[in-house]
Amino acid sequence: MTSPSADIAVVGAGILGLATAFELQRRGARVTLYETGRPGQGQSAGQSRIFRHAHADPRLVDYAVTARGIWREWSELLGQDLIAPDGALAIGPKVADQHALLDEHPGVDARLVDADELRARLPVVADYDGPVMLDAGGGSIATLTAIALLSERLDEALVRDHVLSVRQLGAQDVEVRTGTGLRHHDAAVICAGRGTPSLARGLGLSLPVEQGAHVRVSFRPRTDVPSLATLQDTSGAFGESGVYAAAAEDRSRYGVGLAAAVPVGEDGTMLAPEGLAEHVQRVVAYVGRALPGLDPEPLDYVHCWVTRLPWGDDGVAVWTADDVALVAGHNLFKHAPALGRDLAATVLDGAVPALLRPENRLGEAVAS
């Protein structure tokens, strides 16, 4: 166990690093937050993310409920609503199983809805007569606001430099070498996204992280709309069976992406650079068919790396090496408040919460 006033390094100022540093400070720790560029510009980049409760692992549904509660706490503490009230919509064959799981959970308001409510919640959508579920507590996350408000709170802790290595020298002595500096800390948390596996290898760990590349394309609504719920489409009704979409905070744009990633080599090399362009073409075609209320001319793009664990697209785990904790997974933005709290507890209390230990494979789909 580390002293509550310990000196903790947090490597990476995406949403997970910001959440962890924020929780560490709230618990009284002294924090140094390392980030190469501007906070939130790596895997956390973009104007929107989906908050949803639906997951194939019931344990992750519970975790999402916890995270949603902390998002509410953050909204009150930071003075800004951080999840839009429009809800999260899911369409396609997975809806029945998702609803059956969520309907049993006392912390989730999920229900099957008809085409009229689908259109009311998402006015830009085409006609669709298949199964639809509304997760009323879900919605688009105000990503830019969340990152900006957390960054403002943590500005004095921020070191703008790239981390080359993290090394354990002794009990409560963790060395962090950056491009222009050398510091020692009592403990460290590594939330460096694609950079986490390489830093882990320097600590004697081999993380089973699979890398990919991803693109998300934003489109402008043709008219002002009162609501833009998030969308997960596994239906195939519009030519794609794995699409997600979420709105910017002011509903001025709607970001759409394919769930699949473009493969990359073990060293991060783009094996097929044309893959991202092909994904854009497929997204544009999908928008023309499924979301005719959007102008199909792309407004902007987010290109980023993704880091997936082998047991599932929503998999997440925390590893430790002495006084260093490392987190890896995919689709983690929505869980950031809960993960930040648990990562802070890991280094201050001296143990990874059982649910997040790698052997428990959080996010693995339950066999039907």
Backbone torsions as a table, in degrees:
resi	resn	phi	psi	omega
1	MET	NA	137.9	-179.1
2	THR	-99.3	149.0	176.9
3	SER	-57.1	141.0	178.2
4	PRO	-56.4	-25.8	-179.7
5	SER	-98.8	23.9	-176.0
6	ALA	-62.8	160.8	176.8
7	ASP	-95.6	110.7	-173.5
8	ILE	-117.4	133.8	171.6
9	ALA	-93.6	137.6	171.4
10	VAL	-121.7	120.1	-177.4
11	VAL	-100.8	114.5	-178.7
12	GLY	107.6	122.6	-179.3
13	ALA	-115.8	42.3	162.8
14	GLY	-77.7	-167.8	-175.8
15	ILE	-62.9	-34.7	-179.9
16	LEU	-70.1	-44.0	178.1
17	GLY	-63.7	-41.8	177.9
18	LEU	-62.7	-44.6	179.9
19	ALA	-62.6	-41.5	-179.5
20	THR	-66.7	-46.8	179.3
21	ALA	-62.2	-39.8	178.7
22	PHE	-61.2	-45.8	-179.8
23	GLU	-69.4	-37.3	177.0
24	LEU	-61.3	-44.9	178.0
25	GLN	-63.2	-38.8	179.3
26	ARG	-64.5	-26.3	177.7
27	ARG	-90.1	2.7	173.5
28	GLY	98.0	3.1	-179.5
29	ALA	-77.6	156.3	170.5
30	ARG	-91.8	128.4	-170.1
31	VAL	-121.6	137.6	166.0
32	THR	-117.6	122.5	-175.2
33	LEU	-109.5	116.7	-176.4
34	TYR	-99.5	131.1	177.5
35	GLU	-151.8	131.8	-178.3
36	THR	-65.0	-46.9	-177.2
37	GLY	-117.5	-140.7	179.2
38	ARG	-81.3	137.8	179.1
39	PRO	-53.8	138.8	175.3
40	GLY	80.8	14.2	-176.2
41	GLN	-104.4	5.6	175.9
42	GLY	-94.8	-120.2	180.0
43	GLN	-69.6	-11.3	177.3
44	SER	-91.9	5.6	-173.7
45	ALA	-67.4	155.8	175.3
46	GLY	116.7	166.7	-174.7
47	GLN	-94.9	-2.0	-177.6
48	SER	-155.9	152.2	171.1
49	ARG	-146.9	158.2	179.2
50	ILE	-94.2	132.4	161.3
51	PHE	-101.5	127.7	178.6
52	ARG	-143.4	151.8	174.8
53	HIS	-93.4	-22.3	-173.2
54	ALA	-69.4	122.6	174.9
55	HIS	-146.6	155.2	179.9
56	ALA	-76.3	-16.5	178.3
57	ASP	-103.0	115.8	-179.2
58	PRO	-56.8	-29.9	178.6
59	ARG	-65.1	-31.9	-179.5
60	LEU	-77.8	-25.7	170.7
61	VAL	-61.9	-46.9	177.1
62	ASP	-58.8	-41.7	-178.4
63	TYR	-66.1	-38.7	177.2
64	ALA	-63.5	-38.2	176.9
65	VAL	-61.7	-43.1	176.8
66	THR	-61.4	-46.7	-179.7
67	ALA	-61.2	-40.3	-179.3
68	ARG	-63.2	-38.0	176.8
69	GLY	-62.9	-38.4	179.7
70	ILE	-73.6	-33.9	173.1
71	TRP	-56.9	-39.6	177.8
72	ARG	-64.9	-42.6	177.4
73	GLU	-59.5	-45.9	179.1
74	TRP	-60.6	-41.3	-179.6
75	SER	-59.0	-41.9	178.8
76	GLU	-70.4	-43.5	-176.8
77	LEU	-68.1	-39.1	-176.3
78	LEU	-91.8	-7.9	174.9
79	GLY	76.6	26.9	-177.9
80	GLN	-152.4	131.6	174.3
81	ASP	-65.7	128.4	-173.1
82	LEU	-108.0	-5.9	173.5
83	ILE	-131.8	126.3	-177.5
84	ALA	-65.2	151.2	-176.5
85	PRO	-85.3	9.4	-172.6
86	ASP	-77.5	-17.0	178.9
87	GLY	90.1	173.5	178.9
88	ALA	-122.0	127.2	-179.2
89	LEU	-106.5	142.7	173.3
90	ALA	-129.4	134.7	176.3
91	ILE	-129.2	148.6	177.4
92	GLY	121.7	-176.7	-172.1
93	PRO	-68.4	-18.8	-179.9
94	LYS	-79.1	-9.1	-173.9
95	VAL	-60.0	-42.3	-176.9
96	ALA	-59.8	-46.6	-179.8
97	ASP	-68.0	-40.9	179.3
98	GLN	-62.5	-44.5	-178.5
99	HIS	-66.1	-40.8	179.4
100	ALA	-58.5	-38.3	-179.4
101	LEU	-74.2	-44.3	-177.2
102	LEU	-73.9	-32.0	-176.7
103	ASP	-63.8	-24.1	-179.4
104	GLU	-85.5	-9.3	-172.3
105	HIS	-94.3	123.9	-178.0
106	PRO	-67.5	-16.6	-177.9
107	GLY	-95.3	7.5	-175.1
108	VAL	-127.9	134.5	173.9
109	ASP	-105.5	91.9	-179.9
110	ALA	-126.5	138.6	-179.0
111	ARG	-151.7	154.6	173.8
112	LEU	-77.3	138.8	-176.7
113	VAL	-130.1	165.1	-179.2
114	ASP	-96.3	-178.9	-176.7
115	ALA	-63.7	-31.4	179.8
116	ASP	-65.5	-42.9	179.5
117	GLU	-72.7	-33.6	173.7
118	LEU	-56.4	-47.8	-178.6
119	ARG	-68.4	-35.9	179.2
120	ALA	-66.7	-39.6	-178.8
121	ARG	-78.3	-28.8	-176.6
122	LEU	-137.5	77.2	-173.5
123	PRO	-61.6	-16.3	-176.4
124	VAL	-85.8	-2.2	-172.0
125	VAL	-83.1	152.2	174.8
126	ALA	-77.4	170.1	177.2
127	ASP	-61.5	138.0	-178.7
128	TYR	-151.4	130.0	-176.3
129	ASP	-117.3	17.6	178.2
130	GLY	-91.3	-172.3	-178.2
131	PRO	-69.1	140.0	-178.6
132	VAL	-135.4	135.3	174.1
133	MET	-121.5	138.4	173.6
134	LEU	-109.3	124.7	170.4
135	ASP	-100.4	98.4	-171.0
136	ALA	-65.7	-26.6	179.5
137	GLY	-87.4	-2.5	176.4
138	GLY	-87.9	-174.7	178.9
139	GLY	149.2	-179.8	179.5
140	SER	-75.1	131.8	176.7
141	ILE	-83.2	136.7	176.3
142	ALA	-77.5	77.0	-170.2
143	THR	-63.3	-46.7	-177.5
144	LEU	-64.1	-40.3	179.4
145	THR	-67.5	-44.6	-179.9
146	ALA	-59.3	-46.6	-179.6
147	ILE	-66.0	-41.2	-179.3
148	ALA	-64.7	-43.6	-177.7
149	LEU	-69.1	-41.2	177.2
150	LEU	-67.0	-40.9	179.0
151	SER	-61.4	-39.2	178.5
152	GLU	-62.8	-41.7	179.0
153	ARG	-65.3	-28.5	-172.4
154	LEU	-107.4	11.1	-172.2
155	ASP	-57.4	-41.2	-177.7
156	GLU	-69.4	-19.5	-179.6
157	ALA	-88.9	-10.1	-170.2
158	LEU	-80.5	129.8	171.8
159	VAL	-113.6	115.7	-177.6
160	ARG	-89.9	89.3	-178.5
161	ASP	-161.9	157.0	179.9
162	HIS	-92.1	140.8	-178.6
163	VAL	-91.9	124.0	177.8
164	LEU	-89.9	-38.2	-177.1
165	SER	-155.3	151.4	172.3
166	VAL	-126.4	127.7	-173.0
167	ARG	-138.1	135.1	175.4
168	GLN	-87.2	120.6	-179.8
169	LEU	-101.3	-27.0	-179.1
170	GLY	-175.3	-177.3	179.9
171	ALA	-59.7	125.1	-179.2
172	GLN	52.7	41.4	174.9
173	ASP	-140.0	94.1	-178.9
174	VAL	-111.2	121.9	-179.6
175	GLU	-91.7	132.4	175.1
176	VAL	-121.4	117.6	177.4
177	ARG	-103.9	127.3	177.6
178	THR	-115.6	179.4	-179.4
179	GLY	-56.7	-34.6	-176.6
180	THR	-130.5	18.9	-176.5
181	GLY	-156.2	169.7	177.3
182	LEU	-145.5	121.3	-179.7
183	ARG	-134.7	157.1	176.6
184	HIS	-119.5	140.8	-177.9
185	HIS	-135.6	163.5	176.9
186	ASP	-73.3	-32.5	-179.1
187	ALA	-159.8	171.5	-179.2
188	ALA	-147.5	151.2	171.9
189	VAL	-124.3	128.7	-178.6
190	ILE	-108.2	114.5	178.9
191	CYS	-125.8	53.8	-168.1
192	ALA	-98.6	15.5	177.1
193	GLY	57.9	-123.8	-179.0
194	ARG	-60.5	-25.4	-179.7
195	GLY	-81.8	-9.6	-176.4
196	THR	-64.1	-46.1	-178.2
197	PRO	-58.6	-37.9	-179.1
198	SER	-69.5	-39.1	175.6
199	LEU	-66.7	-33.3	178.0
200	ALA	-64.4	-39.7	-179.8
201	ARG	-61.0	-34.1	176.6
202	GLY	-67.4	-16.6	177.9
203	LEU	-100.8	5.2	178.4
204	GLY	87.0	16.4	-179.8
205	LEU	-112.7	145.4	173.9
206	SER	-119.4	107.3	-177.1
207	LEU	-89.6	136.2	-176.6
208	PRO	-81.6	56.2	-175.3
209	VAL	-92.2	128.7	175.6
210	GLU	-101.2	127.1	-176.4
211	GLN	-98.9	151.8	174.0
212	GLY	-152.8	175.3	175.7
213	ALA	-119.5	153.0	-172.0
214	HIS	-145.5	151.9	175.0
215	VAL	-135.7	139.0	175.9
216	ARG	-125.3	133.5	-173.6
217	VAL	-116.0	135.9	179.5
218	SER	-104.9	144.0	-178.9
219	PHE	-132.4	151.0	-178.9
220	ARG	-93.8	133.0	171.9
221	PRO	-60.7	143.0	-179.0
222	ARG	-68.2	-29.4	178.5
223	THR	-136.2	164.9	173.7
224	ASP	-62.4	137.2	-178.1
225	VAL	-125.3	142.7	-178.6
226	PRO	-78.9	-17.1	-175.7
227	SER	-152.0	142.6	171.4
228	LEU	-139.9	83.3	176.3
229	ALA	-63.5	157.4	172.9
230	THR	-73.2	162.6	-176.9
231	LEU	-137.6	134.1	165.3
232	GLN	-122.7	120.4	-174.3
233	ASP	-119.1	108.7	173.8
234	THR	-111.2	16.0	-170.5
235	SER	-75.1	-34.8	-170.8
236	GLY	76.2	-2.0	-176.2
237	ALA	-65.5	-23.7	-177.6
238	PHE	-115.6	23.7	173.3
239	GLY	94.4	-6.3	177.1
240	GLU	-136.4	144.6	-178.0
241	SER	-115.0	14.3	177.7
242	GLY	-153.5	81.6	-176.3
243	VAL	-130.0	143.4	173.6
244	TYR	-132.3	156.9	-179.8
245	ALA	-155.6	147.0	178.8
246	ALA	-150.2	156.9	-173.5
247	ALA	-98.2	151.0	167.6
248	ALA	-67.4	162.9	-174.0
249	GLU	-58.0	-37.2	-177.6
250	ASP	-94.9	9.6	-179.9
251	ARG	60.7	20.1	-179.6
252	SER	-79.8	-13.3	179.7
253	ARG	-154.2	157.7	-177.6
254	TYR	-129.4	117.3	-178.2
255	GLY	-88.4	129.5	-175.7
256	VAL	-127.3	135.8	178.8
257	GLY	-146.6	162.0	173.4
258	LEU	-88.2	142.6	-179.9
259	ALA	-65.8	-30.8	-178.1
260	ALA	-73.2	148.2	176.3
261	ALA	-103.3	160.1	174.4
262	VAL	-85.8	125.9	-176.5
263	PRO	-63.5	147.6	174.1
264	VAL	-132.5	163.7	177.8
265	GLY	-72.5	169.4	-179.5
266	GLU	-59.8	-28.6	179.5
267	ASP	-91.5	7.3	179.4
268	GLY	89.3	3.5	179.7
269	THR	-66.9	135.0	173.6
270	MET	-71.9	107.0	-177.4
271	LEU	-71.5	-30.9	179.1
272	ALA	-137.9	84.3	-176.1
273	PRO	-56.5	-24.7	178.7
274	GLU	-72.9	-10.0	-176.9
275	GLY	-61.2	-39.1	179.8
276	LEU	-66.8	-40.9	177.8
277	ALA	-63.4	-38.5	178.0
278	GLU	-64.7	-38.9	177.1
279	HIS	-62.9	-40.6	178.2
280	VAL	-60.5	-44.8	179.8
281	GLN	-59.8	-41.4	179.5
282	ARG	-67.0	-38.9	178.6
283	VAL	-64.5	-44.8	179.6
284	VAL	-60.7	-43.3	178.7
285	ALA	-63.9	-40.7	178.4
286	TYR	-62.2	-44.7	179.6
287	VAL	-58.5	-41.6	179.0
288	GLY	-60.4	-34.4	-178.4
289	ARG	-88.0	-43.3	-169.5
290	ALA	-97.6	-27.1	-173.0
291	LEU	-129.8	63.4	-175.6
292	PRO	-66.2	-13.4	175.6
293	GLY	-77.2	-0.2	175.1
294	LEU	-104.5	142.3	169.7
295	ASP	-69.1	121.9	-174.0
296	PRO	-74.3	0.2	176.0
297	GLU	-80.2	118.7	-178.3
298	PRO	-58.9	138.5	175.2
299	LEU	-87.7	-47.4	-179.5
300	ASP	-159.5	173.9	-174.3
301	TYR	-132.8	148.0	167.1
302	VAL	-120.4	118.4	174.8
303	HIS	-107.8	129.8	-178.2
304	CYS	-153.2	166.0	173.6
305	TRP	-88.2	153.2	172.0
306	VAL	-124.0	148.7	-179.2
307	THR	-128.8	111.7	-172.7
308	ARG	-114.6	143.7	172.6
309	LEU	-93.3	151.4	-169.0
310	PRO	-67.0	-14.8	-176.5
311	TRP	-93.5	3.1	175.6
312	GLY	161.1	155.4	179.8
313	ASP	-64.3	-24.5	178.3
314	ASP	-105.4	14.8	-178.0
315	GLY	-66.6	146.3	178.7
316	VAL	-152.1	146.5	176.9
317	ALA	-158.1	160.4	178.1
318	VAL	-124.3	129.2	176.1
319	TRP	-109.4	157.7	174.0
320	THR	-133.4	149.4	171.1
321	ALA	-135.6	99.5	-174.9
322	ASP	55.6	-113.7	-175.4
323	ASP	-97.0	20.5	-179.5
324	VAL	-119.1	131.3	174.4
325	ALA	-112.2	142.9	-178.8
326	LEU	-133.1	137.6	-179.5
327	VAL	-119.9	141.8	176.3
328	ALA	-146.0	153.0	178.8
329	GLY	159.7	-170.7	-175.6
330	HIS	-136.9	153.0	-178.9
331	ASN	58.6	45.6	-171.8
332	LEU	-97.9	-10.2	-174.0
333	PHE	-56.4	-43.8	-176.6
334	LYS	-64.3	-28.1	-178.5
335	HIS	-92.1	1.9	-171.0
336	ALA	-53.7	-44.3	-178.9
337	PRO	-60.4	-40.3	179.9
338	ALA	-73.2	-39.8	178.5
339	LEU	-66.0	-40.1	177.1
340	GLY	-59.6	-42.4	178.8
341	ARG	-64.5	-41.1	-178.3
342	ASP	-73.4	-34.1	176.6
343	LEU	-68.8	-38.7	175.4
344	ALA	-61.8	-42.5	179.1
345	ALA	-65.2	-34.9	-179.0
346	THR	-59.2	-47.7	-176.1
347	VAL	-82.3	-25.8	-179.7
348	LEU	-87.2	-34.5	-177.2
349	ASP	-98.2	-13.8	171.4
350	GLY	91.0	12.8	179.4
351	ALA	-153.8	142.6	174.8
352	VAL	-73.9	130.7	172.9
353	PRO	-52.4	137.5	-171.8
354	ALA	-53.0	-40.4	-175.7
355	LEU	-60.6	-30.5	-174.1
356	LEU	-94.3	1.8	178.7
357	ARG	-70.9	140.9	-173.9
358	PRO	-54.9	-36.8	-177.4
359	GLU	-65.3	-17.3	179.7
360	ASN	-88.3	-9.8	170.0
361	ARG	48.4	54.9	178.9
362	LEU	-63.5	132.3	-177.4
363	GLY	99.5	0.4	178.3
364	GLU	-77.7	134.2	-179.7
365	ALA	-65.3	139.5	176.7
366	VAL	-78.7	131.1	-179.4
367	ALA	-64.6	134.1	-179.9
368	SER	-87.7	NA	NA
